[in-house]
Amino acid sequence: MIRATPLLLTCALLAACAAPPPAPMGSDPHEAANRAQFEANLRLVSRFQSAEEPDQATSEPPRANPLRRAVSNIGENLGTPRRVVNDLLQLRPDHAFENTLRFAINSTVGLGGLFDPAGALGLHGRDTDFGETLHRWGVGEGDYLVLPLLGPSTERDALGRVVDLALDPLRFALTPDEQIAATVLRGAGYLAQVAEASDLLDANVIDTADPYAQARLLYLQTRRYHLGIADAEEFIDPYADF
Amino acid sequence: MPISDLSRRRLLLAGSCALMASALPAQALTQAQARQLVDAAMAEVQSIIDSGASEARMIARFEDLFDRYGDVPAISRSALGPPARGASAGQLSSFAAAFRGYMARKYGRQFRRFAGAAADVQGLREVQGYWEVISTMTLRGEAPFEVRWHVSDRSGQPRFFNLIIEGVNLLAAERQEIGTLLERRGGDIDRMTQDLQSAG
């Protein structure tokens, strides 16, 4: 029954939206609600950052923070079994193999994902999720959405996140207590990742004139790039106008 | 009349040359020149990052580099979008200067992340009559990421006019930003230019 749920959801969605080509700036009919959620997320991020770094006005180059990196590594490692399942659903055995090998190395030699010896060997892993699986199955991205805590997404990718929770192999391998611990660690890993990229977030989103519009643009462009959607419309010819 | 015949033929020749020039813009700029531009720009970026100079000094050097390797007039006019058509030459050049400084501050600060990175040209392809130079940046122990350079010699010199960083179109992001700044100032290009001098 549990296993059948994602399949049912997917069938319903596939029937609902045959993929039209994505609009360059995405479809955003829920902009008012999205903007409100975006503001709420930003307030949360700024509270988290000011709690962690009291003097953020320093102009020192960003230094690698080993603790933050370790927390982020552990979270990333716990997400790898779910990536392997999606690789298989996408019929990408080569990606599944690379992610499995990475998980095996980092879980053992890397002391449960604390360190990243696989990355040092050039095995950086292939990040993926059920949103990508849906894309491979022909589902369009749908409308742009801003999710609580998780930030920018689309209808397809938000559904993907829900399905990812259901098909995570860790659900079957761990005891309920271990599952809670794994969830906490992944949450901490996510926050560590956000903190690691905080200078990029500041410069490219938070300090811009319209952070919401910039975040939407950056999310949709990087997401489509990751999915391999050729954005021919995005080629800008500055010489065409004159 | 032989004379008018000759001039007609000349006109025809001149016309077809002009047509060829506009139909094949990439022909003027060779693949090797496009690649050379990107190689040189990346080497210079790396030497600035690795110089250990102060942030203000590095940003000044990035601004100078952007001026020499990028087609700043074309990039800034494109970032301004349709309002550029109604702007005077003086307004456009003041805006171009403010935009150049703003870009150097905004992106120059982020370049510090790439201290010690290895940059390589992976290949070139033609996109809509222009050269796209595909390069990767690799930081130790991390997955490489891709930077695509769009290059043209329409300015008279080989220059890049856009960057696509892991799928993010720099010019699209700046069009959005400049568009918002302009809209908030009721379309006043002079005021926006002045405010841009302290932004980024």
Interface residues (C-beta under 8 A of the other chain):
Chain A: S59 P61 P62 D116 G119 A120 H124 D199 L200 A203 N204 T208 A209 D210 A213 Q214 L217 L218 Q221 T222 R224 Y225 H226 D231 E234 F235 I236 D237 P238 Y239 D241 F242
Chain B: P25 E55 D71 A74 I75 R77 S78 A84 R85 K106 Y107 R109 Q110 R112 R113 A115 V127 Q128 Y130 G141 E142 A143 H150 S152 R154 F161 N162 E166 G167 V168 N169 L171 A172 A173 R175 Q176 E177 T180 L181 R184
